[in-house]
Amino acid sequence: MQFSKVIYYQLKFGLEKDHTDTSGAATGVSALLDDSWLSADSFLYHLCKDFFSLMLDASSVDGHLLLWMRKLKELLENNLGWEFQLNSVANGIYFEEDDEFAPIVEMLDDPSCN
């Protein structure tokens, strides 16, 4: 739980747009990171999405950990525009449109296949 709390506050401070250092130079995300790190196609986005999905699907999660996970998710969604909602569902199976490792699932409509 402490780890997620520290990550939350570090990112909250780092993602602030209006803070300046002592020399008056603007600092923040754009000054420290390339925009590709913050895109919705970055490895960081995919890792966060997997983490949030695992936390929400777990049968038992500590309440404080769940609270900080939700705060972190909200921070990333609000400041970076990332969306962590599952894209689409068919018969209880969630599909990622850009998931290159996802199995191919073919839905058969023919009732004679049963």
C-alpha positions as CSV (number, residue, x, y, z in Angstrom):
1,M,0.0,0.0,0.0
2,Q,2.8,2.4,0.8
3,F,4.3,1.9,-2.6
4,S,1.1,2.9,-4.4
5,K,0.8,5.9,-2.1
6,V,4.3,7.1,-2.9
7,I,3.8,6.6,-6.6
8,Y,0.6,8.6,-6.5
9,Y,2.2,11.6,-4.8
10,Q,5.3,11.5,-7.0
11,L,3.1,11.4,-10.2
12,K,0.8,14.1,-8.8
13,F,3.7,16.4,-8.2
14,G,5.4,15.5,-11.5
15,L,2.2,16.0,-13.5
16,E,1.5,19.5,-12.2
17,K,1.6,21.9,-15.1
18,D,2.2,25.2,-13.2
19,H,5.2,24.6,-10.9
20,T,8.5,26.3,-11.6
21,D,12.0,25.6,-10.2
22,T,14.1,28.2,-8.3
23,S,15.6,29.5,-11.5
24,G,12.2,30.3,-12.9
25,A,12.3,27.7,-15.6
26,A,9.1,25.7,-16.2
27,T,9.3,22.1,-15.1
28,G,6.8,19.3,-15.5
29,V,6.1,16.3,-17.6
30,S,6.9,17.9,-21.0
31,A,10.3,19.2,-19.7
32,L,11.3,15.7,-18.4
33,L,9.8,13.1,-20.7
34,D,9.3,12.6,-24.3
35,D,5.6,12.6,-25.3
36,S,5.9,9.0,-26.4
37,W,6.1,8.0,-22.7
38,L,2.8,9.5,-22.1
39,S,0.9,8.3,-25.1
40,A,-1.9,5.8,-24.8
41,D,0.2,3.3,-26.8
42,S,3.2,3.3,-24.4
43,F,4.4,0.4,-22.4
44,L,3.7,2.4,-19.2
45,Y,0.0,2.8,-20.2
46,H,-0.3,-1.0,-20.9
47,L,1.3,-1.9,-17.6
48,C,-1.0,0.4,-15.7
49,K,-4.0,-0.9,-17.5
50,D,-3.0,-4.5,-16.7
51,F,-2.4,-3.5,-13.0
52,F,-5.7,-1.8,-12.6
53,S,-7.5,-4.7,-14.3
54,L,-5.8,-7.3,-12.0
55,M,-6.7,-5.2,-9.0
56,L,-10.3,-5.0,-9.9
57,D,-10.6,-8.6,-10.9
58,A,-9.0,-9.9,-7.7
59,S,-11.2,-11.8,-5.2
60,S,-9.8,-10.0,-2.2
61,V,-7.9,-6.7,-2.1
62,D,-7.0,-4.6,0.9
63,G,-9.3,-1.6,1.2
64,H,-6.5,1.0,1.5
65,L,-4.7,-0.5,-1.5
66,L,-7.9,-0.3,-3.5
67,L,-8.4,3.3,-2.5
68,W,-4.9,4.3,-3.6
69,M,-5.2,2.3,-6.8
70,R,-8.4,4.2,-7.7
71,K,-6.8,7.6,-6.8
72,L,-3.8,6.7,-9.1
73,K,-6.1,5.6,-11.9
74,E,-8.1,8.8,-11.6
75,L,-4.9,10.9,-11.6
76,L,-3.7,9.3,-14.8
77,E,-7.0,9.5,-16.5
78,N,-7.5,13.2,-15.6
79,N,-3.9,14.4,-16.3
80,L,-2.8,12.3,-19.2
81,G,-6.2,11.5,-20.8
82,W,-5.6,7.8,-20.5
83,E,-8.7,5.6,-20.4
84,F,-8.5,2.3,-18.5
85,Q,-12.0,1.0,-19.4
86,L,-12.3,-2.3,-21.2
87,N,-13.0,-1.7,-24.8
88,S,-15.6,-4.2,-25.8
89,V,-17.3,-7.3,-24.6
90,A,-18.9,-10.2,-26.4
91,N,-20.3,-13.1,-24.3
92,G,-18.3,-12.1,-21.3
93,I,-15.0,-11.9,-23.1
94,Y,-13.2,-8.6,-23.2
95,F,-11.3,-7.6,-26.3
96,E,-8.4,-5.2,-26.7
97,E,-8.3,-3.8,-30.3
98,D,-4.5,-3.3,-30.1
99,D,-3.6,-6.4,-28.2
100,E,-1.2,-8.3,-30.4
101,F,-1.1,-11.3,-27.9
102,A,-4.8,-11.8,-27.6
103,P,-6.2,-15.1,-28.8
104,I,-8.4,-15.0,-31.9
105,V,-12.0,-15.8,-31.0
106,E,-14.5,-16.5,-33.7
107,M,-18.1,-16.2,-32.7
108,L,-20.3,-18.8,-34.6
109,D,-23.9,-17.8,-35.2
110,D,-24.8,-21.2,-36.8
111,P,-27.1,-23.1,-34.3
112,S,-26.2,-26.4,-36.0
113,C,-22.7,-26.2,-34.6
114,N,-23.9,-27.1,-31.1
